[in-house]
């Protein structure tokens, strides 16, 4: 196969699931009430707040109601764009305050750097907002890595489990789907990407490898060859 671009997931692929689940999500959950009370009229936040209120058909859109809804969505790991946007703004405070640094597997850091040096464009597709993705990679445990990437995509392109999202991303990148390699730890996402002709690799870092997997399986970026 002739690969001219890489499209990668973050959570479970480049980075530990536990960092997101055990650090970022609790930080947003704990900070939500204070954040909304202090920023409810902020123009940077207002459109996201209105999106939540409209989606829930709220008659009273106030910080108390919003806090309850968004905390529930965090617990349910809802892939709602407005939630992801608000989380990204909250996480910015944590990153800039040095409360945490984004986790990145060593093999991911090394291989992404090698691909970048080889002039292979690398893109990110995550359910987290583009804003949050850029924060993540600019405050990683290996420093600011934004220079490694040619672009970022989030759920504004569509669900990661729908084939049309990957077609839209390919069109945005400007390459045929079969010249893009998608990396993810979620089989349903890989199925969607392969459905439009993308090449795929399934990251299974911690668990046993499946029998007769539906995609090529690796445990590390060092195992990715094409």
N, C-alpha and C positions, 0 to 999 in steps of 0.2 A: 504494500500500500504506500501511496505517496502522501505523506502528511505535511501540510504547509502551515498548520496552526494547532495549538493546544487549547482546549477549553476544560477548565478544571473546577470541580466542586471544592468547598473548603472543609466543612465539618466532616470528620471521618476519613478525609482524603489527604489534604495537606496538613491538617491539624486535628488534634484530639477532640473527640466528641465531649469528653469530660470537661474540657476548658469552657465550652459553650454552656453545657448543662449545669456545671457546678460553680462556675465563676460569673459568666456574663448574664445568664438568665436570673440568678438570685440578686445580682447587683441591680438590674433593672427593676425587678419586683420590689426590692426594699426601697429603692429611690423614687418609685413612681408617684406616691402621694405627695411628697415634698416637691418634686419636679413639676407636677401639674399645677400645684397651688402657686408656685412661683412664676410659671411660664404660660399660664392659660391664655393670656392675651398677646403673647409674643407672636409676631408675624411668621417667624421661622417654624412655629409649632401649630399655629391655628388651623391651617388647611388639613393637617393630619387629624386634629381633634374633631373637626367638622365631618371628616370622612367616617370616623368611628360613630359619631352621633347619628349620622344618616343611615349607616349600615344597621344600627340597632334601633332605629326609629324612636330615639329618645325624645320625650317631651321636655325634659329638664336636662340640659347638657351642662354639667358642672364638674369640678374636679373630683368630688366625692364619687359620683356615678361612674365617671371615666376610670378612676383608679380601680374600682371594683371590677369593671369589665376587662380592663387591660391586664390586671393581675390574673384573672381567670384565663384569659387567652395565653398568657405566658405559661401557666401551669399546663395548659392543654397543648402547648407548642403549636399554636395556630399560625398558619402561613398567611397572615393578613398584612398587606402592604403598609397600611397606616401604623399598625403595631410595630413593624420592623423599622419604619422611619423614626418613630418616637424612641424605640430602644437605641437606635443608632446615635441619636442626640444625647441620650443619657450616658451611653458608653463613652462618648467623646470626653465627657467630664472625667470619667474614671481613667481613661488612657492618659489624658493630659495631666491629671493629678499624680500619675505614677502609681495608681492603686493596683494596677496589674499590667502585664505585657502579654500580647497575643502569643499563644503557643503555635509552634511550627515544628513538624518533624524534621530531624536533621537531614534525612534522605530527600525530603521535599525541598528544603532550602538548597541543598547541593545541586539537585537535578534541575530545578527551576533556573538556577544560576547558569548551569551549563547550556540549557536550551536558549536562554537569553543571549549568552555569549556567541552562540551559533546562529544568531539572528532569526530564531524561530519565534514567531509571535505567540504570546501566552495571554489567554483571556480567562476571566473568572465568571462563573455563573452560580449564584447562591441565593437562597431564600432571604437572607439578610439584605438590607438595602445596599445600594451602591455606596452610599455614604458610609455605612457601617463597614463594608468591605475595605474601603480605602483607609479608614481608621485602623482596622485590624492589621493590614499589611504595613502601614506606616509606623506602627508601634509594636512590632513583633519582637520576640526574644532574640532575633538576629538583627535588629535595627529596622530602619526604614527600607522596605523592599518594593516600594511603588514603582521604581524604575524597571522592575522585571516584567511588568504587565503592560499589554497594549490596550486593554479595555476591560470593563466590568459590566455585568448584566445581573438584573434581579427580577423579581416577580412582575415588574412592569412589562416584561417580555412574555409573561404567561406562566402557568404552572410548570414546575420542573418535571412533572409526570405526564405532560402533554406534548405530543410530537410537534405541533405547530410552533411551540416556543423555540425549538431547536432550528426549525426552518427559518424563523424570524431572525435568530441570532446569526445563522450562516449568511443570510442576506445582509445583515448589518456589517458583518466582518468582510463580506465581499468575496467569499470563497464557496465553491460547491460543498455540499455536506460531506461528500466522501473524501475531502481533503482536510477534514477537521477530526481530531481525536479527542473524545470526551472522556474524562476521568471522574469516577464517582464511586461511593460506597453503597449506593442505593440502586438495587436492581431495576425498580420501576422507572427510575430516571434514565438508566442505560437503555432500557427497552424503548422508551420514547425517542431517545436520540438515534438509536439504530433504526428506528422506524422510518426516519427520513434519510437514512443512508450514512450517518456519521459512523466512524470507527469508534469502538468503545473498549475501555478497560475497567474492570471491576476491582476496586480496592477492598480487600478483606484482611484487615490488619490483625485483629485479635482472635477471631473465631477460626474454627477448622474450615478448610476449603470444601465447598460443596461438591457432590458427585455430579458429573455431567453438567457443569455450569453453562448458563446461556450466553456468557461473555468470557473473554479472556480474563483470568484472575491473577492478581499480584498481591503481595504483602507490603511492597515497598516501591518507591519511585525508582530505586536502582534496578528493579525488575522490568521497568517499562522500556520496551525496545520496539522500534519500527523502522 
